[in-house]
Structures are given as C-alpha cells and as structure tokens.
Amino acid sequence: MGERKVVNKYYPPDFDPLKLRKPKMPADKQVKTRMMLPFTCKCNICGTYLHIGTKFNMRKETLPDESYLGIEVIRFYFKCTRCTTEITMKTDPRNHDYVCESNATRQYDERRDLEAAEEALEKMKKEEEQDPMKFLEARTYESRREMDIMNALSEIIELNKLQAKPDTDKLLSDLRQKRQEQVDFQKSQINEEDIKLARVKRIDETEFNKHLEEKRLQAKGLTKRVRDSGSRLKPKFIVKKQVSE
C-alpha cells in the first residue's frame, strides 16, 4: 500500500529535459468552462429572459486580433435554456464589463447609463477647456438659463402675492362673529351658575345643631328619647313596696 504514495518518479540515465516539447495550443481553440451570467439578457429568438447569476456550461476562446492595453479579449458561447440558441458575449476590458454580441439583447443597466453620462460630461468639459469659443458659448448659455430661471421665479412670486391678497371685510366679519360667540358662551355659563345657586336649599342653624347633637350621642352609645307632647315615658320596671301588718 505504501508504494502507491511514492512521490519520486523513475528517470532513466539517458533522460534529457531539453528534448521535451510542450504541446502548442491553437490560437482559436475553445475551452469548456462553467461560468455565471454577468448580466440579464433576453433571447432574440424565443424571448426568454436569462437572469444574472444563472450558471451555464460555456465555451471560451481568446481573440488574437482584439486587445486593450495588452489585455486579451475573450469570447464566450452559451445556449438559451429554452430554444438552445447559441448566444455569444465577450469581455470589455476598457469598461470593466461584458458585451452581448449576438442572438440576445442586454437589459437596461442604470450603472452603465450613469457612467456613460459622466464620461460625456467630462468629454464636454475637456473640449470647452481646449476650445475658448465653446467655453464662451457654454458660459453664455448658463447665464441666459439662470436669468430665465430668476424671471420665472419672480413671476411665480408676484402671482402668489396677488392670489394671496386678504379680504379685510371677511376677516372683520369672522372676528366679530367669534367675539359674539365668546360673549354668548360666557352669558350661558353665568346663567347656569345662578340657577344652581338658587336651587341650593339653606339649612336652618337650629336643625343643623340638633343633627350634630344626635350624631354625638349616637357616637357615645346613648340614644335620646323623643317625647311626645302631653305624654311621659313609663318606667320599664315597677317596684312594689311590701306593707307590714
């Protein structure tokens, strides 16, 4: 079992490494590879959407006649998942991206449009810096645009002032009505308080003192007997005296 793990190989005495020849690969040879789709595209034949991140078994080849700053351009071949139409795309080293070549259409990419707009703006600025006439035209256009914006703003402000002019008669009438409502509310509150005070019954001082006396006696445990007029209370126990003979 140990012989199969031997790393050293046998070299004959007449071995000459200079005589070894490396196999030459043809320039247009295609190599099979597995790769994920770097963008979302639509098949032009069947209309199927191939989404970004979908894995495909692709064939890649190096284009000998295309390069950018010494970087090789590689083309990839893959098939549609529905109609098996062969779609091709290639690398774009200049923009750090991929380009869809045939049988498919790449979908909208916001980042690419933003980068293209930034590049166009930078190019325009460079042209203005190099050409003084274009720089003067751009400055004139910007000043005219700013003047038009200021005039439009002033017109809008004046229109708002005219539309927002207050109506003094209406404001005075609303103020009078509000004050009248406050006065009516105060009068109604005063009338309600007078009615409540009139309904309160006054307690006579003698009745109040009598009520307090009864409460005090009840607290001590004594009950005051109420006597009727013209009648006396009879004793509960009658003691009879014995007569001596």
C-alpha positions in Angstrom: 0.0 0.0 0.0 2.9 2.4 0.6 4.2 2.1 -3.0 1.2 3.9 -4.5 2.0 7.0 -2.4 5.6 7.4 -3.6 6.1 10.9 -5.0 9.5 10.3 -6.6 9.4 9.0 -10.2 12.0 7.0 -12.0 14.1 8.9 -14.6 16.3 6.8 -16.9 20.0 7.7 -17.1 19.7 9.0 -20.7 16.8 11.4 -19.8 17.3 14.9 -21.3 14.7 17.5 -20.4 15.7 19.8 -23.3 14.3 17.3 -25.7 10.8 17.7 -24.2 8.4 19.6 -26.3 5.4 21.5 -25.0 2.2 20.9 -26.9 1.2 24.1 -28.8 -2.3 25.2 -28.4 -4.1 26.6 -31.4 -5.0 30.3 -31.1 -8.7 29.7 -31.8 -9.1 26.7 -29.6 -12.2 26.7 -27.4 -12.1 25.6 -23.8 -15.1 24.4 -21.8 -15.7 26.2 -18.6 -18.6 26.8 -16.2 -19.5 30.4 -15.6 -22.3 32.6 -14.2 -24.1 35.0 -16.5 -22.8 38.5 -15.6 -25.9 40.4 -16.8 -29.6 39.9 -17.6 -30.4 39.4 -21.3 -33.3 38.5 -23.4 -33.1 35.8 -26.2 -34.0 37.3 -29.6 -35.4 34.0 -30.9 -37.9 32.9 -28.2 -37.9 35.9 -25.9 -36.8 34.1 -22.8 -35.1 36.2 -20.1 -31.8 34.9 -18.8 -31.2 36.4 -15.4 -27.9 37.5 -13.9 -26.2 34.8 -11.9 -27.5 31.9 -13.9 -24.9 29.1 -14.3 -24.0 27.9 -17.8 -21.5 25.4 -19.3 -19.8 27.8 -21.7 -17.0 27.6 -24.3 -14.4 30.4 -24.3 -11.9 31.4 -26.8 -9.2 34.1 -26.9 -9.5 36.7 -29.8 -6.0 37.2 -31.2 -6.9 40.3 -33.2 -8.6 42.2 -30.3 -6.9 43.5 -27.1 -6.8 46.6 -24.9 -3.6 47.8 -23.4 -2.1 44.3 -23.7 -5.2 42.7 -22.1 -6.7 39.9 -24.2 -10.4 39.9 -25.1 -12.2 36.6 -24.5 -15.4 35.4 -26.2 -17.9 33.1 -24.5 -20.5 30.8 -26.1 -23.6 29.5 -24.3 -27.1 28.3 -25.2 -30.5 29.6 -24.4 -32.3 27.5 -21.7 -35.5 27.2 -23.8 -34.7 27.2 -27.5 -31.0 26.2 -27.3 -30.0 29.1 -29.5 -26.2 29.8 -29.2 -25.6 33.2 -27.7 -22.2 34.9 -27.7 -20.7 37.6 -25.4 -17.2 38.9 -24.9 -15.2 40.8 -22.3 -14.8 44.6 -22.3 -11.5 45.4 -20.5 -11.9 49.1 -21.2 -15.1 49.5 -19.2 -14.6 46.5 -16.9 -17.7 44.8 -18.2 -19.1 42.4 -20.7 -20.7 43.0 -24.1 -23.6 40.9 -25.5 -22.7 40.2 -29.2 -25.3 38.0 -30.9 -28.8 36.4 -30.5 -29.5 38.2 -27.3 -30.2 41.8 -26.1 -28.9 43.1 -22.8 -31.5 44.7 -20.5 -31.4 48.2 -19.0 -28.5 48.8 -16.7 -28.6 52.0 -14.7 -25.0 51.9 -13.7 -23.8 51.8 -17.3 -26.0 54.8 -18.3 -24.7 56.8 -15.3 -21.1 56.0 -16.3 -21.8 57.0 -19.9 -23.4 60.3 -18.8 -20.4 61.0 -16.6 -17.9 60.3 -19.4 -19.9 62.5 -21.9 -19.8 65.3 -19.3 -16.1 65.0 -18.8 -15.5 64.9 -22.5 -17.6 68.1 -22.9 -15.6 69.9 -20.2 -12.3 68.9 -21.8 -13.5 70.2 -25.1 -14.6 73.5 -23.5 -11.2 73.9 -21.8 -9.4 73.3 -25.1 -11.6 75.5 -27.3 -12.2 79.0 -25.9 -15.1 79.6 -28.3 -17.0 76.6 -26.9 -16.2 77.8 -23.3 -17.6 81.2 -24.1 -20.8 79.7 -25.6 -21.3 77.5 -22.6 -20.9 80.4 -20.2 -23.4 82.5 -22.2 -25.9 79.6 -22.3 -25.6 79.1 -18.5 -26.0 82.9 -17.8 -29.1 83.0 -20.0 -30.5 79.9 -18.4 -30.0 81.4 -14.9 -31.7 84.7 -16.0 -34.7 82.7 -17.3 -35.0 80.8 -14.1 -34.9 84.0 -12.0 -37.5 85.7 -14.2 -39.8 82.6 -13.9 -39.4 82.6 -10.1 -40.2 86.3 -9.8 -43.3 85.8 -11.9 -44.4 83.0 -9.7 -43.8 85.1 -6.5 -45.8 88.0 -7.9 -48.7 85.7 -8.9 -48.7 84.2 -5.4 -48.9 87.6 -3.8 -51.8 88.6 -6.0 -53.7 85.4 -5.2 -52.9 85.6 -1.5 -54.3 89.2 -1.1 -56.5 89.1 2.1 -60.2 90.2 2.2 -60.5 92.7 5.1 -64.3 92.7 5.2 -64.4 88.9 5.5 -61.7 88.9 8.2 -63.6 91.6 10.3 -66.9 89.7 10.0 -65.2 86.5 11.1 -63.6 88.3 14.1 -66.9 89.8 15.1 -68.7 86.5 14.9 -66.0 84.9 17.0 -66.3 87.5 19.7 -70.1 87.3 19.8 -69.8 83.5 20.2 -67.5 84.0 23.2 -69.8 86.5 24.8 -72.8 84.2 24.4 -70.9 81.4 25.9 -69.9 83.4 29.0 -73.5 84.5 29.5 -74.8 81.0 29.3 -72.2 79.9 31.9 -73.3 82.7 34.3 -77.0 81.8 33.9 -76.3 78.2 34.7 -74.4 79.1 37.9 -77.2 81.4 39.1 -79.7 78.6 38.6 -77.6 76.2 40.5 -77.2 78.6 43.4 -81.0 79.2 43.5 -81.7 75.5 43.7 -79.5 75.0 46.8 -81.6 74.8 50.0 -80.4 76.6 53.1 -80.2 74.6 56.3 -81.6 76.2 59.4 -79.0 76.6 62.2 -81.2 75.0 64.9 -81.8 71.9 62.8 -78.1 71.7 62.0 -77.2 71.9 65.7 -79.8 69.3 66.6 -78.5 67.0 63.9 -75.0 67.4 65.3 -76.2 66.6 68.8 -77.8 63.4 67.7 -74.7 62.3 65.9 -72.6 63.0 69.0 -74.9 61.0 71.3 -75.0 58.1 68.8 -71.3 58.0 68.9 -71.3 57.7 72.7 -73.8 54.9 72.7 -76.7 56.9 74.1 -80.0 57.4 72.4 -82.1 60.4 73.1 -85.7 59.5 73.6 -88.1 61.7 71.8 -91.1 62.6 74.0 -94.4 63.3 72.6 -96.2 66.4 73.7 -98.6 65.7 76.8 -97.2 62.2 77.5 -94.5 60.9 79.7 -92.3 57.8 79.5 -93.3 55.0 81.7 -90.6 53.1 83.6 -90.0 49.6 82.4 -89.7 48.1 85.9 -92.3 48.8 88.7 -91.1 48.2 92.3 -93.8 47.4 94.7 -93.4 48.1 98.4 -94.3 45.5 101.0 -96.8 46.7 103.7 -96.0 45.4 107.2 -99.1 44.2 109.2 
